[in-house]
Amino acid sequence: TLAKVRQQRQALQEELTFLGLDSPVSHTNFLLVTVPRTCAKNAERLYRELKAEKILVRYFPEQRLSNKLRISIGTPAENTHLLATLTNLLESG
């Protein structure tokens, strides 16, 4: 199980970086992803739009975390669905 999480975490991190959403190296079962100020949508808006699509991530309104989303590492299918949805949301501006 640990090897699968590591593999999925690495793949998810690479794909999120490709979308412009960076995160520091993680040794956990989640990524703390930064939504850059240059993004058309802020972290809170992405959180709400993902939630409307029944994809649950964490958003923290505290000032030092307000531009971040906590994304848990899922199964390959869940991660693929997350990435496809995020791509659509980011492209729709």
C-alpha positions as a Markdown table, in Angstrom:
| # | Residue | x | y | z |
|---|---|---|---|---|
| 1 | Thr | 0.0 | 0.0 | 0.0 |
| 2 | Leu | 2.8 | 2.4 | 0.9 |
| 3 | Ala | 4.5 | 1.9 | -2.5 |
| 4 | Lys | 1.2 | 2.6 | -4.3 |
| 5 | Val | 0.7 | 5.8 | -2.3 |
| 6 | Arg | 4.3 | 6.9 | -3.1 |
| 7 | Gln | 3.8 | 6.2 | -6.8 |
| 8 | Gln | 0.4 | 8.0 | -7.0 |
| 9 | Arg | 1.8 | 10.9 | -4.9 |
| 10 | Gln | 4.7 | 11.4 | -7.3 |
| 11 | Ala | 2.5 | 11.1 | -10.4 |
| 12 | Leu | -0.2 | 13.5 | -9.0 |
| 13 | Gln | 2.5 | 16.0 | -8.0 |
| 14 | Glu | 4.0 | 16.0 | -11.4 |
| 15 | Glu | 0.6 | 16.5 | -13.1 |
| 16 | Leu | -0.4 | 19.3 | -10.7 |
| 17 | Thr | 2.9 | 21.0 | -11.4 |
| 18 | Phe | 2.1 | 20.8 | -15.1 |
| 19 | Leu | -1.2 | 22.6 | -14.4 |
| 20 | Gly | 0.7 | 25.3 | -12.6 |
| 21 | Leu | -0.2 | 24.1 | -9.1 |
| 22 | Asp | 3.0 | 23.5 | -7.2 |
| 23 | Ser | 3.5 | 21.7 | -3.9 |
| 24 | Pro | 6.5 | 21.0 | -1.7 |
| 25 | Val | 7.9 | 17.5 | -1.5 |
| 26 | Ser | 5.6 | 15.4 | 0.7 |
| 27 | His | 6.2 | 12.2 | 2.6 |
| 28 | Thr | 2.5 | 12.0 | 3.6 |
| 29 | Asn | -0.7 | 10.8 | 2.0 |
| 30 | Phe | -1.6 | 14.3 | 0.8 |
| 31 | Leu | -0.1 | 17.3 | -1.1 |
| 32 | Leu | -0.4 | 20.9 | 0.1 |
| 33 | Val | -0.9 | 22.6 | -3.3 |
| 34 | Thr | -0.3 | 26.3 | -3.9 |
| 35 | Val | -2.7 | 28.1 | -6.2 |
| 36 | Pro | -0.7 | 31.0 | -7.7 |
| 37 | Arg | -2.0 | 34.5 | -7.7 |
| 38 | Thr | -1.7 | 34.5 | -11.5 |
| 39 | Cys | -4.4 | 31.7 | -11.7 |
| 40 | Ala | -7.8 | 32.9 | -12.8 |
| 41 | Lys | -9.4 | 31.2 | -9.8 |
| 42 | Asn | -8.2 | 31.3 | -6.2 |
| 43 | Ala | -7.9 | 28.4 | -3.8 |
| 44 | Glu | -11.3 | 29.0 | -2.2 |
| 45 | Arg | -13.1 | 29.1 | -5.6 |
| 46 | Leu | -11.4 | 25.9 | -6.8 |
| 47 | Tyr | -12.3 | 24.3 | -3.5 |
| 48 | Arg | -16.0 | 25.2 | -4.0 |
| 49 | Glu | -16.1 | 24.2 | -7.6 |
| 50 | Leu | -14.4 | 20.9 | -6.9 |
| 51 | Lys | -16.9 | 20.3 | -4.0 |
| 52 | Ala | -19.8 | 21.0 | -6.5 |
| 53 | Glu | -18.3 | 18.2 | -8.6 |
| 54 | Lys | -18.3 | 15.9 | -5.5 |
| 55 | Ile | -14.5 | 16.0 | -5.2 |
| 56 | Leu | -13.5 | 16.8 | -1.7 |
| 57 | Val | -10.3 | 18.6 | -0.9 |
| 58 | Arg | -9.4 | 20.8 | 2.1 |
| 59 | Tyr | -9.3 | 24.6 | 2.1 |
| 60 | Phe | -8.1 | 26.6 | 5.0 |
| 61 | Pro | -9.2 | 30.3 | 5.2 |
| 62 | Glu | -6.3 | 31.3 | 7.5 |
| 63 | Gln | -4.2 | 34.0 | 5.9 |
| 64 | Arg | -1.0 | 31.9 | 5.6 |
| 65 | Leu | -2.9 | 29.0 | 4.0 |
| 66 | Ser | -5.5 | 30.8 | 2.0 |
| 67 | Asn | -3.8 | 30.2 | -1.3 |
| 68 | Lys | -3.5 | 26.4 | -0.7 |
| 69 | Leu | -5.5 | 23.2 | -1.1 |
| 70 | Arg | -4.8 | 20.0 | 0.8 |
| 71 | Ile | -5.3 | 17.2 | -1.7 |
| 72 | Ser | -5.3 | 13.6 | -0.4 |
| 73 | Ile | -3.7 | 10.9 | -2.6 |
| 74 | Gly | -6.4 | 8.7 | -4.0 |
| 75 | Thr | -6.6 | 5.7 | -6.2 |
| 76 | Pro | -5.4 | 6.0 | -9.8 |
| 77 | Ala | -9.0 | 6.5 | -11.0 |
| 78 | Glu | -9.7 | 9.1 | -8.4 |
| 79 | Asn | -6.5 | 11.0 | -9.2 |
| 80 | Thr | -7.3 | 10.9 | -12.9 |
| 81 | His | -10.8 | 12.2 | -12.2 |
| 82 | Leu | -9.4 | 15.0 | -10.0 |
| 83 | Leu | -6.9 | 16.0 | -12.7 |
| 84 | Ala | -9.5 | 16.0 | -15.5 |
| 85 | Thr | -11.8 | 18.1 | -13.4 |
| 86 | Leu | -9.1 | 20.6 | -12.3 |
| 87 | Thr | -8.0 | 20.9 | -15.9 |
| 88 | Asn | -11.6 | 21.8 | -17.0 |
| 89 | Leu | -12.0 | 24.3 | -14.1 |
| 90 | Leu | -8.7 | 26.0 | -14.8 |
| 91 | Glu | -9.4 | 26.2 | -18.5 |
| 92 | Ser | -12.9 | 27.7 | -18.0 |
| 93 | Gly | -11.4 | 30.6 | -16.0 |
